[in-house]
Amino acid sequence: MRIISRPLAFLYFLLVCLASVNAQEVPGSTAPAAIPRDPQAVSVLTQALSAARGSSSSISAIQDYTAVGTITVMAPSGQLQGSVTITALGPSEFRMDMSVPAGTRSVAVHNGILSTKTEDGTVTSLDPRNTTSKRKYSPYLVPQFSTSLAFPMRQLGLMIRGANSGVSYVGITEVDGHSTYDVHYQEYTPAASPSGTALSPHPLPFRSRDLFIDTSTSQIVLMRETVLNNVVHELHYSQYRTTGGFSIPFTITEFLGARKNWTIDLNQVNFNTGLQTSSFALQ
């Protein structure tokens, strides 16, 4: 049986994030006088980083990781069971390989280019530097924090340091039976024309996401973002264990809207195994 249609959703967390961003000035838009850096939000993120049994420096010491486990994909014909391997190197190299009875599918971010490989070996790539729309300039984006999929605390240090980004504290809400802090992260960038000429010297909202962090354990419970066509994309994290000196979620579940797409149950996570950049090129 060949996996088609909705079973492909296990890759959707990456593919849907290739949302186009209009490189046009927004009439009447007002850029903030300064990018917001809410001290309460920074405090919550710092506590979460500490709860992960690391610090900004120790998280930065992780050059690569390999996470291995099983995946359950929701398909029209029922649940598909398989194995999954997730690898990441540095801040941007990422790969996910899923094997089910139909074969193996892969998705990777390598040198800023997102690629997928189907069971029959067909490789499709999207280069954001060369992709334009006939109607308007719409650069495609690699997914935000893609390398943090199985190591979500990696994004905490980036949010805390926050070059050209802001964080704000939203409040307390219940998620998956947990009382959580909602911290909103907003990335800013200058508007630009297709030729790269800045249209405005002021930063404009670019991409955003919300992290929901347990008020008791300071563990990340949920990542939520709104992507292409206003679809709500969520990654739920649970079953934390200590491995390699860090508290790692061993169960990850993806939702799009109200639909569950897949659940990953990890068996092991290894750090700094010497992965090479060439490992992330799909061939």
Backbone as CSV, one residue per row, in Angstrom:
resi,resn,N_x,N_y,N_z,CA_x,CA_y,CA_z,C_x,C_y,C_z
1,MET,0.840,-1.205,0.000,0.000,0.000,0.000,0.871,1.249,0.000
2,ARG,0.547,2.173,-0.866,1.324,3.403,-0.974,0.703,4.473,-0.096
3,ILE,1.529,5.214,0.634,1.026,6.263,1.505,0.734,7.497,0.675
4,ILE,-0.507,7.941,0.690,-0.879,9.132,-0.047,-1.773,9.992,0.811
5,SER,-2.049,11.188,0.311,-3.006,12.103,0.933,-2.663,12.346,2.388
6,ARG,-3.625,12.144,3.286,-3.443,12.540,4.668,-2.293,11.851,5.387
7,PRO,-1.936,10.598,5.051,-0.765,10.024,5.715,0.495,10.847,5.543
8,LEU,0.543,11.681,4.501,1.708,12.535,4.321,1.799,13.589,5.409
9,ALA,0.773,13.694,6.230,0.736,14.756,7.227,1.854,14.635,8.246
10,PHE,2.501,13.473,8.349,3.597,13.379,9.302,4.730,14.326,8.923
11,LEU,4.784,14.734,7.649,5.763,15.713,7.212,5.216,17.133,7.239
12,TYR,3.951,17.278,7.541,3.306,18.567,7.352,3.840,19.636,8.278
13,PHE,4.345,19.229,9.431,4.871,20.231,10.353,5.988,21.029,9.710
14,LEU,6.683,20.422,8.737,7.699,21.156,7.982,7.119,21.800,6.730
15,LEU,6.364,21.036,5.971,5.931,21.531,4.673,4.977,22.703,4.781
16,VAL,4.055,22.668,5.745,3.090,23.744,5.865,3.750,25.027,6.326
17,CYS,4.918,24.891,6.956,5.613,26.080,7.428,6.340,26.798,6.296
18,LEU,6.210,26.292,5.076,6.751,27.000,3.926,5.764,28.076,3.492
19,ALA,5.165,28.739,4.482,4.158,29.757,4.190,4.817,30.959,3.536
20,SER,4.142,31.518,2.534,4.694,32.684,1.862,4.529,33.914,2.722
21,VAL,5.480,34.831,2.604,5.448,36.098,3.324,5.502,37.206,2.295
22,ASN,4.494,38.040,2.238,4.460,39.100,1.245,5.522,40.134,1.535
23,ALA,6.379,40.371,0.586,7.427,41.369,0.757,6.919,42.716,0.267
24,GLN,5.844,43.156,0.893,5.259,44.441,0.555,5.039,45.217,1.834
25,GLU,5.095,46.514,1.759,4.762,47.316,2.913,3.279,47.153,3.207
26,VAL,2.935,47.008,4.472,1.552,46.856,4.870,0.978,48.234,5.133
27,PRO,-0.013,48.666,4.331,-0.564,50.009,4.510,-1.083,50.207,5.927
28,GLY,-0.645,51.278,6.532,-1.130,51.606,7.861,-0.468,50.826,8.978
29,SER,0.483,49.923,8.643,1.125,49.144,9.698,2.071,50.033,10.488
30,THR,2.152,49.736,11.759,2.992,50.524,12.648,3.998,49.606,13.312
31,ALA,5.261,49.842,13.075,6.297,49.044,13.708,6.510,49.534,15.132
32,PRO,6.845,48.630,16.058,7.072,49.054,17.429,8.300,49.943,17.533
33,ALA,8.266,50.875,18.486,9.430,51.745,18.693,10.637,50.917,19.096
34,ALA,10.386,49.819,19.836,11.450,48.895,20.221,10.842,47.502,20.276
35,ILE,11.600,46.501,19.894,11.099,45.137,19.933,10.859,44.743,21.389
36,PRO,9.656,44.255,21.731,9.328,43.957,23.131,10.137,42.798,23.694
37,ARG,10.710,43.005,24.871,11.427,41.964,25.596,10.875,41.942,27.017
38,ASP,9.727,41.315,27.183,9.010,41.275,28.455,9.842,40.527,29.508
39,PRO,10.234,41.195,30.612,11.057,40.530,31.635,10.394,39.283,32.213
40,GLN,9.062,39.300,32.364,8.377,38.134,32.916,8.462,36.948,31.953
41,ALA,8.334,37.229,30.664,8.462,36.172,29.668,9.881,35.596,29.667
42,VAL,10.883,36.482,29.722,12.278,36.027,29.764,12.523,35.181,31.008
43,SER,11.917,35.559,32.135,12.069,34.794,33.376,11.492,33.391,33.235
44,VAL,10.313,33.269,32.627,9.697,31.960,32.432,10.570,31.083,31.529
45,LEU,11.081,31.658,30.457,11.944,30.912,29.540,13.235,30.476,30.227
46,THR,13.782,31.354,31.055,15.012,31.034,31.784,14.779,29.888,32.760
47,GLN,13.636,29.888,33.439,13.300,28.796,34.353,13.154,27.476,33.596
48,ALA,12.546,27.547,32.406,12.386,26.341,31.597,13.742,25.802,31.155
49,LEU,14.659,26.702,30.825,16.000,26.289,30.429,16.720,25.626,31.587
50,SER,16.541,26.191,32.771,17.148,25.608,33.966,16.549,24.242,34.278
51,ALA,15.225,24.104,34.099,14.556,22.832,34.365,15.010,21.743,33.412
52,ALA,15.490,22.161,32.251,16.000,21.192,31.276,17.376,20.683,31.676
53,ARG,17.866,21.162,32.836,19.155,20.759,33.404,20.308,21.243,32.547
54,GLY,20.101,22.396,31.949,21.163,22.998,31.174,21.143,24.493,31.368
55,SER,21.966,25.164,30.649,21.994,26.614,30.628,22.212,26.997,29.180
56,SER,22.213,28.281,28.899,22.432,28.702,27.516,23.726,28.121,26.963
57,SER,24.771,28.097,27.792,26.060,27.599,27.328,26.039,26.090,27.127
58,SER,25.390,25.344,28.028,25.395,23.894,27.882,24.518,23.449,26.731
59,ILE,23.402,24.140,26.496,22.586,23.840,25.331,23.401,24.105,24.066
60,SER,24.137,25.186,24.071,24.950,25.538,22.904,26.048,24.512,22.657
61,ALA,26.433,23.773,23.701,27.481,22.771,23.536,27.001,21.550,22.762
62,ILE,25.678,21.430,22.592,25.132,20.312,21.824,25.283,20.625,20.341
63,GLN,26.190,19.914,19.701,26.423,20.114,18.276,25.430,19.342,17.418
64,ASP,25.057,18.134,17.876,24.106,17.331,17.117,23.366,16.389,18.050
65,TYR,22.256,15.863,17.557,21.553,14.819,18.303,20.898,13.840,17.336
66,THR,20.705,12.618,17.830,20.001,11.582,17.087,18.945,10.984,17.995
67,ALA,17.680,11.053,17.572,16.565,10.510,18.350,15.930,9.380,17.554
68,VAL,15.745,8.233,18.193,15.220,7.042,17.532,13.997,6.548,18.286
69,GLY,12.969,6.127,17.546,11.778,5.615,18.201,10.778,5.051,17.221
70,THR,9.510,5.034,17.645,8.426,4.545,16.806,7.468,5.693,16.500
71,ILE,6.740,5.567,15.392,5.779,6.595,15.003,4.456,5.936,14.654
72,THR,3.368,6.558,15.063,2.022,6.123,14.704,1.389,7.240,13.895
73,VAL,1.108,6.966,12.617,0.548,7.963,11.702,-0.941,7.687,11.525
74,MET,-1.764,8.730,11.626,-3.202,8.585,11.426,-3.505,8.647,9.937
75,ALA,-4.069,7.571,9.380,-4.368,7.479,7.951,-5.843,7.161,7.756
76,PRO,-6.407,7.460,6.565,-7.811,7.146,6.317,-8.145,5.678,6.533
77,SER,-7.173,4.801,6.260,-7.408,3.367,6.407,-7.153,2.865,7.818
78,GLY,-6.701,3.749,8.693,-6.380,3.361,10.062,-4.998,3.841,10.444
79,GLN,-4.501,3.367,11.566,-3.198,3.785,12.052,-2.088,3.017,11.348
80,LEU,-1.037,3.756,10.966,0.152,3.151,10.390,1.272,3.193,11.418
81,GLN,1.882,2.045,11.663,2.965,1.941,12.627,4.298,1.847,11.895
82,GLY,5.307,2.497,12.451,6.614,2.426,11.835,7.704,2.903,12.764
83,SER,8.914,2.958,12.246,10.056,3.458,13.019,10.423,4.838,12.508
84,VAL,11.086,5.610,13.355,11.451,6.969,12.975,12.818,7.309,13.548
85,THR,13.597,8.041,12.766,14.882,8.558,13.217,14.918,10.048,12.918
86,ILE,15.234,10.847,13.935,15.320,12.298,13.799,16.754,12.700,14.109
87,THR,17.380,13.437,13.202,18.738,13.916,13.430,18.788,15.419,13.192
88,ALA,19.699,16.072,13.906,19.874,17.518,13.758,21.324,17.865,14.036
89,LEU,21.820,18.863,13.310,23.198,19.325,13.463,23.200,20.842,13.455
90,GLY,23.803,21.440,14.479,23.860,22.890,14.558,22.475,23.486,14.641
91,PRO,22.331,24.745,14.264,21.044,25.416,14.401,20.088,25.191,13.238
92,SER,20.549,24.570,12.137,19.689,24.550,10.958,19.627,23.238,10.191
93,GLU,20.568,22.309,10.377,20.540,21.053,9.628,19.603,20.059,10.340
94,PHE,18.638,19.530,9.592,17.618,18.670,10.197,17.231,17.564,9.226
95,ARG,16.895,16.396,9.785,16.416,15.294,8.956,15.495,14.394,9.778
96,MET,14.442,13.915,9.118,13.505,12.982,9.743,13.212,11.881,8.741
97,ASP,13.468,10.614,9.143,13.228,9.459,8.288,12.193,8.563,8.949
98,MET,11.105,8.250,8.236,10.063,7.390,8.761,9.931,6.162,7.888
99,SER,9.970,4.973,8.503,9.832,3.714,7.771,8.556,3.015,8.204
100,VAL,7.703,2.710,7.243,6.468,1.949,7.470,6.447,0.835,6.426
101,PRO,5.451,-0.068,6.478,5.445,-1.173,5.499,5.532,-0.731,4.050
102,ALA,5.009,0.464,3.726,5.049,0.931,2.334,6.435,1.362,1.898
103,GLY,7.335,1.624,2.844,8.664,2.089,2.508,9.115,3.191,3.436
104,THR,10.088,3.966,2.999,10.672,5.023,3.823,10.454,6.382,3.179
105,ARG,10.010,7.332,3.999,9.889,8.720,3.569,10.823,9.560,4.412
106,SER,11.402,10.584,3.785,12.355,11.440,4.486,12.059,12.899,4.196
107,VAL,12.395,13.741,5.153,12.341,15.183,4.952,13.596,15.761,5.577
108,ALA,14.170,16.765,4.949,15.418,17.331,5.464,15.489,18.816,5.173
109,VAL,16.175,19.520,6.058,16.557,20.906,5.818,18.075,20.911,5.758
110,HIS,18.613,21.260,4.590,20.055,21.195,4.375,20.498,22.420,3.586
111,ASN,21.432,23.169,4.161,21.923,24.395,3.527,20.794,25.354,3.171
112,GLY,19.787,25.412,4.043,18.685,26.341,3.828,17.657,25.881,2.816
113,ILE,17.787,24.656,2.327,16.854,24.111,1.344,16.090,22.953,1.967
114,LEU,14.762,22.950,1.809,13.949,21.862,2.326,13.703,20.847,1.224
115,SER,13.923,19.563,1.543,13.740,18.496,0.564,12.934,17.358,1.165
116,THR,12.198,16.656,0.307,11.490,15.447,0.723,11.859,14.314,-0.226
117,LYS,11.812,13.101,0.296,12.100,11.919,-0.505,11.011,10.899,-0.259
118,THR,10.354,10.442,-1.323,9.261,9.489,-1.205,9.776,8.060,-1.240
119,GLU,8.848,7.107,-1.062,9.234,5.695,-1.013,9.912,5.227,-2.292
120,ASP,9.540,5.817,-3.438,10.123,5.376,-4.713,11.450,6.063,-5.025
121,GLY,11.948,6.882,-4.074,13.247,7.522,-4.262,13.200,8.902,-4.877
122,THR,11.996,9.398,-5.188,11.869,10.726,-5.777,12.178,11.809,-4.751
123,VAL,13.091,12.722,-5.104,13.480,13.818,-4.219,12.940,15.126,-4.783
124,THR,12.256,15.893,-3.945,11.734,17.202,-4.311,12.301,18.238,-3.367
125,SER,12.800,19.340,-3.918,13.432,20.365,-3.094,12.812,21.729,-3.340
126,LEU,12.816,22.561,-2.308,12.365,23.946,-2.398,13.474,24.841,-1.887
127,ASP,13.991,25.670,-2.752,15.043,26.612,-2.388,14.401,27.988,-2.201
128,PRO,14.345,28.519,-0.975,13.694,29.807,-0.745,14.368,30.957,-1.467
129,ARG,15.613,30.766,-1.892,16.329,31.846,-2.564,15.933,31.971,-4.031
130,ASN,15.300,30.919,-4.577,14.975,30.930,-5.994,13.484,30.827,-6.295
131,THR,12.656,30.814,-5.257,11.226,30.591,-5.444,10.472,31.901,-5.433
132,THR,9.721,32.171,-6.509,8.877,33.361,-6.569,7.514,32.999,-7.113
133,SER,6.551,33.826,-6.805,5.196,33.643,-7.291,5.003,34.497,-8.537
134,LYS,4.136,34.062,-9.464,3.846,34.845,-10.665,3.086,36.125,-10.321
135,ARG,2.300,36.062,-9.236,1.460,37.205,-8.908,2.158,38.197,-7.996
136,LYS,3.001,37.725,-7.114,3.693,38.611,-6.187,4.915,37.895,-5.640
137,TYR,5.829,38.647,-5.153,7.056,38.067,-4.611,6.742,37.418,-3.274
138,SER,6.973,36.120,-3.184,6.622,35.386,-1.968,7.733,34.420,-1.615
139,PRO,8.731,34.844,-0.892,9.816,33.935,-0.518,9.312,32.863,0.441
140,TYR,9.743,31.630,0.234,9.354,30.552,1.129,10.373,30.412,2.243
141,LEU,9.889,29.994,3.386,10.723,29.955,4.579,10.941,28.529,5.043
142,VAL,12.140,28.234,5.500,12.338,26.956,6.161,11.622,27.038,7.506
143,PRO,11.192,25.914,8.059,10.437,25.936,9.313,11.219,26.584,10.448
144,GLN,10.494,27.283,11.288,11.092,27.962,12.433,11.531,26.935,13.475
145,PHE,12.799,26.983,13.887,13.336,26.077,14.919,13.126,24.607,14.547
146,SER,13.337,24.243,13.301,13.103,22.859,12.886,13.962,21.874,13.664
147,THR,15.181,22.273,14.044,16.078,21.338,14.736,15.660,21.079,16.180
148,SER,14.639,21.797,16.654,14.203,21.607,18.034,13.063,20.601,18.161
149,LEU,12.689,19.932,17.075,11.546,19.021,17.119,11.642,18.024,18.271
150,ALA,12.740,17.286,18.362,12.910,16.291,19.421,13.745,16.816,20.583
151,PHE,14.138,18.065,20.517,14.958,18.690,21.558,14.452,20.118,21.738
152,PRO,13.189,20.279,22.205,12.531,21.590,22.190,13.197,22.657,23.035
153,MET,13.984,22.240,24.037,14.649,23.243,24.867,15.739,24.000,24.114
154,ARG,16.129,23.498,22.931,17.141,24.194,22.135,16.667,25.588,21.739
155,GLN,15.367,25.752,21.498,14.855,27.052,21.080,14.811,28.059,22.224
156,LEU,14.864,27.565,23.475,14.754,28.472,24.625,15.884,29.490,24.652
157,GLY,17.122,29.019,24.455,18.255,29.931,24.478,18.149,30.988,23.395
158,LEU,17.662,30.565,22.201,17.508,31.514,21.097,16.446,32.555,21.430
159,MET,15.388,32.136,22.086,14.335,33.074,22.464,14.805,34.042,23.539
160,ILE,15.608,33.539,24.468,16.094,34.386,25.554,17.066,35.432,25.024
161,ARG,17.985,34.999,24.160,18.968,35.943,23.615,18.306,36.901,22.639
162,GLY,17.391,36.391,21.849,16.470,37.175,21.067,17.000,38.234,20.141
163,ALA,17.984,37.920,19.304,18.403,38.905,18.308,17.269,39.095,17.299
164,ASN,16.818,40.330,17.172,15.752,40.683,16.221,14.461,39.909,16.469
165,SER,14.151,39.644,17.739,12.918,38.960,18.092,12.449,39.456,19.452
166,GLY,11.175,39.261,19.718,10.614,39.711,20.986,9.837,38.601,21.663
167,VAL,9.702,38.685,22.983,8.895,37.737,23.753,7.979,38.512,24.679
168,SER,6.795,37.967,24.900,5.850,38.601,25.804,5.116,37.537,26.614
169,TYR,4.771,37.886,27.833,4.038,36.980,28.713,2.553,37.185,28.492
170,VAL,1.825,36.106,28.142,0.401,36.206,27.826,-0.461,35.927,29.043
171,GLY,-0.106,34.897,29.826,-0.897,34.560,31.006,-0.805,33.077,31.325
172,ILE,-1.684,32.603,32.193,-1.720,31.211,32.610,-2.959,30.553,32.005
173,THR,-2.777,29.370,31.422,-3.886,28.632,30.838,-3.646,27.137,31.030
174,GLU,-4.693,26.339,30.910,-4.564,24.893,31.096,-4.371,24.214,29.744
175,VAL,-3.372,23.336,29.666,-3.063,22.581,28.455,-2.797,21.131,28.839
176,ASP,-3.533,20.202,28.253,-3.319,18.769,28.488,-3.300,18.432,29.980
177,GLY,-4.152,19.108,30.752,-4.222,18.850,32.182,-3.149,19.533,33.002
178,HIS,-2.343,20.385,32.377,-1.283,21.121,33.056,-1.651,22.600,33.149
179,SER,-1.316,23.213,34.260,-1.367,24.666,34.359,-0.091,25.190,33.719
180,THR,-0.232,26.047,32.695,0.939,26.460,31.935,1.024,27.973,31.778
181,TYR,2.261,28.461,31.670,2.511,29.841,31.266,2.503,29.896,29.742
182,ASP,1.834,30.885,29.193,1.831,31.104,27.750,2.806,32.234,27.442
183,VAL,3.879,31.904,26.715,4.875,32.897,26.311,4.833,33.023,24.794
184,HIS,4.645,34.229,24.316,4.540,34.493,22.882,5.882,34.987,22.349
185,TYR,6.328,34.364,21.271,7.587,34.721,20.619,7.283,35.319,19.259
186,GLN,7.845,36.480,18.976,7.609,37.155,17.694,8.942,37.490,17.044
187,GLU,9.130,36.995,15.828,10.337,37.310,15.073,10.049,38.523,14.199
188,TYR,11.007,39.447,14.132,10.854,40.658,13.327,11.917,40.698,12.254
189,THR,11.593,41.373,11.155,12.552,41.526,10.071,12.206,42.783,9.294
190,PRO,13.166,43.457,8.709,12.833,44.593,7.843,12.122,44.111,6.593
191,ALA,11.122,44.862,6.139,10.463,44.526,4.877,11.466,44.693,3.751
192,ALA,11.334,43.876,2.707,12.283,43.941,1.590,11.570,43.696,0.275
193,SER,12.103,44.239,-0.765,11.547,44.046,-2.097,12.168,42.803,-2.717
194,PRO,11.664,42.342,-3.868,12.262,41.171,-4.520,13.746,41.338,-4.808
195,SER,14.178,42.548,-5.040,15.592,42.775,-5.346,16.443,42.834,-4.091
196,GLY,15.768,42.786,-2.924,16.503,42.840,-1.673,16.610,44.235,-1.108
197,THR,16.041,45.215,-1.805,16.076,46.593,-1.308,15.063,46.774,-0.195
198,ALA,15.494,47.292,0.918,14.588,47.468,2.049,13.505,48.466,1.710
199,LEU,12.259,48.109,2.017,11.140,49.003,1.799,10.887,49.873,3.028
200,SER,11.349,49.391,4.165,11.146,50.132,5.406,12.326,49.875,6.322
201,PRO,12.845,50.895,6.990,13.967,50.679,7.899,13.514,50.116,9.238
202,HIS,12.198,49.994,9.448,11.684,49.539,10.728,11.342,48.054,10.679
203,PRO,11.476,47.364,11.804,11.128,45.945,11.825,9.619,45.756,11.745
204,LEU,9.205,44.718,11.024,7.796,44.374,10.913,7.602,42.937,11.397
205,PRO,6.433,42.597,11.950,6.182,41.219,12.394,6.403,40.240,11.244
206,PHE,7.013,39.105,11.572,7.432,38.156,10.549,6.822,36.786,10.813
207,ARG,7.295,36.106,11.847,6.756,34.810,12.240,6.629,34.780,13.757
208,SER,5.721,33.941,14.241,5.521,33.889,15.687,5.092,32.489,16.111
209,ARG,5.216,32.233,17.398,4.733,30.989,17.987,4.515,31.222,19.472
210,ASP,3.767,30.316,20.096,3.541,30.356,21.533,4.083,29.085,22.151
211,LEU,4.806,29.239,23.256,5.244,28.104,24.052,4.421,28.078,25.337
212,PHE,3.924,26.888,25.682,3.166,26.704,26.916,4.018,25.866,27.857
213,ILE,4.386,26.459,28.983,5.379,25.886,29.900,4.728,25.604,31.238
214,ASP,4.867,24.377,31.723,4.241,23.947,32.973,4.648,24.856,34.130
215,THR,3.664,25.337,34.893,3.960,26.269,35.987,4.684,25.600,37.148
216,SER,4.608,24.262,37.247,5.258,23.550,38.354,6.613,22.992,37.969
217,THR,6.680,22.344,36.806,7.922,21.681,36.400,8.776,22.511,35.453
218,SER,8.187,23.565,34.870,8.854,24.400,33.858,9.222,23.613,32.601
219,GLN,8.531,22.507,32.350,8.741,21.740,31.131,7.825,22.253,30.023
220,ILE,8.303,22.193,28.782,7.499,22.608,27.642,6.404,21.565,27.408
221,VAL,5.159,22.018,27.420,4.013,21.130,27.228,3.483,21.217,25.800
222,LEU,3.548,22.411,25.219,2.950,22.621,23.910,3.665,23.735,23.170
223,MET,3.838,23.550,21.853,4.250,24.603,20.948,3.095,24.817,19.976
224,ARG,2.657,26.061,19.814,1.532,26.352,18.916,1.904,27.503,17.994
225,GLU,1.551,27.365,16.719,1.755,28.431,15.753,0.656,28.358,14.698
226,THR,0.368,29.475,14.075,-0.595,29.515,12.985,0.176,29.630,11.684
227,VAL,-0.061,28.666,10.788,0.727,28.606,9.566,-0.162,28.860,8.349
228,LEU,0.226,28.313,7.214,-0.435,28.599,5.949,-1.936,28.380,6.016
229,ASN,-2.703,29.329,5.435,-4.161,29.274,5.395,-4.779,29.280,6.795
230,ASN,-4.078,29.920,7.734,-4.571,30.077,9.102,-4.814,28.741,9.807
231,VAL,-4.029,27.741,9.448,-4.107,26.446,10.109,-3.312,26.506,11.407
232,VAL,-3.925,26.030,12.494,-3.231,25.990,13.780,-2.427,24.699,13.855
233,HIS,-1.122,24.842,14.030,-0.196,23.715,14.102,0.308,23.588,15.530
234,GLU,0.236,22.369,16.092,0.648,22.159,17.481,1.559,20.939,17.594
235,LEU,2.541,21.049,18.479,3.368,19.929,18.907,3.215,19.806,20.415
236,HIS,2.679,18.662,20.866,2.479,18.400,22.291,3.627,17.520,22.795
237,TYR,4.182,17.887,23.953,5.316,17.173,24.525,4.948,16.578,25.877
238,SER,5.384,15.319,26.110,5.082,14.651,27.379,6.101,13.541,27.630
239,GLN,5.912,12.837,28.744,6.770,11.707,29.120,8.244,12.108,29.154
240,TYR,8.543,13.128,29.948,9.930,13.609,30.060,10.796,12.607,30.820
241,ARG,12.000,12.401,30.325,13.011,11.574,30.998,14.349,12.305,30.926
242,THR,15.223,11.961,31.844,16.555,12.556,31.841,17.509,11.670,31.053
243,THR,18.118,12.260,30.037,19.097,11.537,29.234,20.144,12.521,28.742
244,GLY,21.389,12.109,28.790,22.465,12.979,28.338,22.572,14.269,29.130
245,GLY,22.058,14.263,30.355,22.117,15.457,31.189,20.972,16.422,30.977
246,PHE,20.000,16.063,30.132,18.873,16.950,29.853,17.554,16.229,30.081
247,SER,16.535,16.994,30.426,15.186,16.468,30.549,14.540,16.535,29.170
248,ILE,14.257,15.358,28.590,13.814,15.259,27.202,12.396,14.687,27.136
249,PRO,11.515,15.258,26.310,10.188,14.656,26.121,10.288,13.447,25.193
250,PHE,9.865,12.287,25.669,9.978,11.072,24.874,8.712,10.773,24.083
251,THR,7.673,11.579,24.268,6.464,11.453,23.453,6.142,12.810,22.838
252,ILE,5.984,12.825,21.511,5.683,14.050,20.757,4.475,13.763,19.876
253,THR,3.465,14.616,19.961,2.259,14.430,19.154,1.973,15.699,18.364
254,GLU,1.716,15.523,17.061,1.412,16.662,16.206,-0.077,16.722,15.894
255,PHE,-0.635,17.952,15.976,-2.007,18.217,15.580,-2.021,19.326,14.529
256,LEU,-2.941,19.216,13.586,-3.261,20.315,12.683,-4.743,20.598,12.870
257,GLY,-5.073,21.788,13.398,-6.444,22.048,13.782,-6.825,21.075,14.884
258,ALA,-7.938,20.390,14.717,-8.383,19.421,15.722,-7.959,18.000,15.370
259,ARG,-7.214,17.822,14.282,-6.858,16.486,13.813,-5.458,16.088,14.252
260,LYS,-5.388,14.915,14.885,-4.079,14.368,15.237,-3.458,13.753,13.994
261,ASN,-2.198,14.095,13.728,-1.503,13.563,12.554,-0.609,12.388,12.893
262,TRP,0.195,12.551,13.919,1.073,11.462,14.316,1.514,11.602,15.762
263,THR,1.968,10.484,16.323,2.583,10.466,17.648,3.908,9.719,17.553
264,ILE,4.950,10.323,18.078,6.270,9.697,18.134,6.574,9.310,19.577
265,ASP,6.993,8.071,19.771,7.476,7.603,21.076,8.950,7.246,20.926
266,LEU,9.801,8.043,21.529,11.239,7.835,21.395,11.723,6.706,22.298
267,ASN,12.766,6.024,21.836,13.422,4.998,22.640,14.733,5.505,23.223
268,GLN,15.434,6.334,22.455,16.703,6.872,22.936,17.055,8.156,22.196
269,VAL,17.824,8.994,22.875,18.332,10.234,22.292,19.812,10.320,22.631
270,ASN,20.655,10.494,21.622,22.097,10.600,21.824,22.591,11.949,21.315
271,PHE,23.583,12.509,22.014,24.104,13.826,21.678,25.559,13.737,21.226
272,ASN,25.911,14.687,20.356,27.302,14.864,19.923,27.951,13.550,19.474
273,THR,27.317,12.937,18.473,27.825,11.675,17.941,28.700,11.880,16.709
274,GLY,28.926,13.138,16.323,29.799,13.405,15.191,29.106,13.397,13.847
275,LEU,27.833,13.770,13.803,27.128,13.837,12.526,27.813,14.829,11.593
276,GLN,27.785,14.532,10.300,28.378,15.390,9.288,27.274,16.064,8.468
277,THR,27.576,17.250,7.947,26.605,17.989,7.148,26.103,17.165,5.977
278,SER,26.964,16.354,5.392,26.583,15.565,4.225,25.451,14.577,4.529
279,SER,25.264,14.249,5.805,24.215,13.302,6.190,22.814,13.858,5.970
280,PHE,22.710,15.170,5.767,21.403,15.809,5.666,20.992,16.092,4.224
281,ALA,21.808,15.684,3.289,21.485,15.838,1.878,20.734,14.591,1.403
282,LEU,19.492,14.767,0.948,18.713,13.640,0.437,19.150,13.331,-0.990
283,GLN,19.436,12.074,-1.242,19.891,11.651,-2.572,19.113,10.435,-3.045
